[in-house]
Amino acid sequence: MLETKGLLNQIKHHDRLPITVNQNCAIPLPEAVWPKLLQPHQLAYYYLVFVDQGLETFQLDGQKLTIANRQAVFGTPNQIFAHPAPNKDTQQYKIGFDEHTLALLPQAFPFLVNPLNRNTLMFEPDAWERVKAELSMLFRLLHSPGKPMKVDIILAHLNALLTELNSAYFEGHHQPTPANAKLSKYIAFTLAVETQLTQQHDVHTIAQQLAMTPNSLYGVVKEFSGHSPKEWIINRLIQEAQRKLHYGTLSVKELAYELGFNDPAYFSRLFKKRTGKNITDFLAEEHRLSNP
């Protein structure tokens, strides 16, 4: 199975922000990349395709999905995705971004956890016009000649786009409808973490809440995410830490306590281990992103 780790950096459309936006394939992909996307590959980033006019068929985790006018399909990290036979006549937009980009946004988007177990979106005409306007704007911002657009402006439009998608995803739905028992438990785990995110998490306690043993919870989370429950929780906390650092003014100690860590020094070490940067260097890089 092909992996796409590092692929986003090969196709990104901003020099400092891991994001790609294409409209009707107007921006050619590198020759080495295109063949990989036609066959099943394991995503390492979030990937969405929007069809304005026409018809497209995809494979997602072995399932065939077809979308048409005013519809979209999305894949999340670790899912198996393929677009084996692109339709050249389809009017479409494609967008990809990673966890780092997501962490820079001012809010989380529950639809990206896919609690309803459906990877397609449908839009009412008014909502679709707003979605298309944001996609078109992102495309123009990323591909206008001259100096790259400021990161904060791109993030503002990405945030507006994902807000529309989140609304469309949950339209008319209130309870998850998973396809099988294991997926149901995985979704319950992610929602349990999300609703208690700033509390200190204990895998044994969450397993007990879900009427599971720690070993069975480990197996389910590992199967669907590629990570252990503890790793999943830590990754989500570090993502939230990046978001709060980008938009807030908390000290390291205050941030550690707010996220449920009793030891700020341990939190700092964990942040560096997960991101490759200490918090001071991370803040300096964020400042450069916002002030090129």
Long-range contacts (C-beta under 8 A, 24 or more apart in sequence): 1-40, 1-41, 1-42, 1-80, 2-36, 2-39, 2-40, 2-41, 2-42, 3-41, 3-42, 3-44, 4-36, 4-41, 4-42, 4-43, 4-44, 4-45, 5-44, 6-44, 7-33, 7-36, 7-44, 7-45, 8-44, 8-45, 8-96, 8-97, 8-98, 11-96, 13-142, 13-143, 14-142, 14-148, 14-149, 14-151, 14-154, 15-148, 16-148, 16-151, 16-288, 16-289, 16-292, 17-101, 17-151, 17-154, 17-155, 17-289, 18-45, 18-97, 18-98, 18-100, 18-101, 19-95, 19-96, 19-97, 19-101, 19-142, 19-154, 19-158, 20-94, 20-95, 20-96, 20-97, 21-93, 21-94, 21-95, 21-135, 21-138, 21-139, 21-142, 21-143, 22-93, 22-94, 22-95, 22-139, 23-92, 23-93, 23-135, 23-136, 23-139, 24-90, 24-91, 24-92, 24-93, 25-86, 25-88, 25-92, 25-94, 26-143, 27-143, 37-82, 37-83, 38-82, 38-83, 38-84, 38-86, 39-82, 39-84, 40-80, 40-81, 40-82, 41-80, 41-81, 41-82, 42-78, 42-79, 42-80, 42-81, 43-75, 43-76, 43-77, 43-78, 43-79, 43-80, 43-81, 44-77, 44-98, 45-77, 45-96, 45-97, 45-98, 45-99, 46-74, 46-75, 46-76, 46-77, 46-96, 46-97, 46-98, 46-102, 46-112, 47-74, 47-75, 47-81, 47-94, 47-95, 47-96, 48-72, 48-73, 48-74, 48-75, 48-94, 48-95, 48-96, 48-165, 49-73, 49-74, 49-83, 49-92, 49-93, 49-94, 50-92, 50-93, 50-94, 50-95, 50-131, 50-132, 50-135, 51-90, 51-91, 51-92, 52-91, 52-92, 52-93, 52-132, 53-90, 53-91, 54-87, 54-89, 54-90, 54-91, 54-92, 55-87, 55-90, 56-83, 56-86, 56-87, 56-90, 56-92, 57-84, 57-85, 58-82, 58-83, 59-83, 59-84, 60-119, 65-119, 65-120, 67-120, 70-122, 70-123, 70-125, 70-128, 71-120, 71-121, 71-122, 71-123, 72-120, 72-121, 72-123, 72-131, 72-165, 73-119, 73-120, 73-121, 74-112, 74-119, 74-120, 74-121, 74-165, 75-119, 76-112, 76-114, 78-224, 78-225, 78-226, 79-119, 93-132, 93-135, 93-136, 93-139, 95-135, 95-138, 95-161, 97-158, 99-235, 99-239, 100-242, 101-155, 101-158, 102-239, 103-239, 103-240, 103-242, 103-243, 103-246, 104-151, 104-155, 104-242, 104-243, 104-246, 104-286, 104-289, 105-155, 105-158, 105-159, 105-162, 105-243, 106-159, 106-243, 106-247, 107-159, 108-194, 108-240, 108-243, 109-162, 109-163, 109-165, 109-166, 110-166, 110-170, 110-194, 111-165, 111-166, 111-169, 111-170, 112-162, 113-187, 113-190, 113-191, 113-194, 114-187, 115-176, 115-187, 115-190, 115-191, 116-169, 116-170, 116-173, 116-176, 116-177, 117-176, 117-177, 117-178, 117-179, 117-183, 117-187, 118-169, 121-165, 121-168, 121-169, 122-168, 123-168, 127-164, 127-167, 127-168, 130-164, 131-161, 131-164, 131-165, 131-168, 134-160, 134-161, 134-164, 135-161, 147-292, 148-292, 150-290, 150-292, 151-289, 151-290, 151-292, 152-290, 182-220, 182-223, 182-224, 183-224, 185-210, 185-212, 185-217, 185-220, 186-220, 186-221, 186-223, 186-224, 186-225, 189-217, 189-220, 189-221, 189-229, 189-232, 190-232, 193-232, 193-233, 193-236, 194-236, 197-236, 197-237, 197-240, 197-259, 198-258, 198-259, 198-260, 199-260, 200-260, 200-261, 200-262, 201-233, 201-237, 201-260, 203-229, 203-230, 203-233, 234-270, 234-274, 235-274, 238-270, 238-271, 238-274, 238-275, 241-267, 241-271, 242-275, 242-282, 245-279, 245-282, 245-283, 245-286, 246-286, 252-279
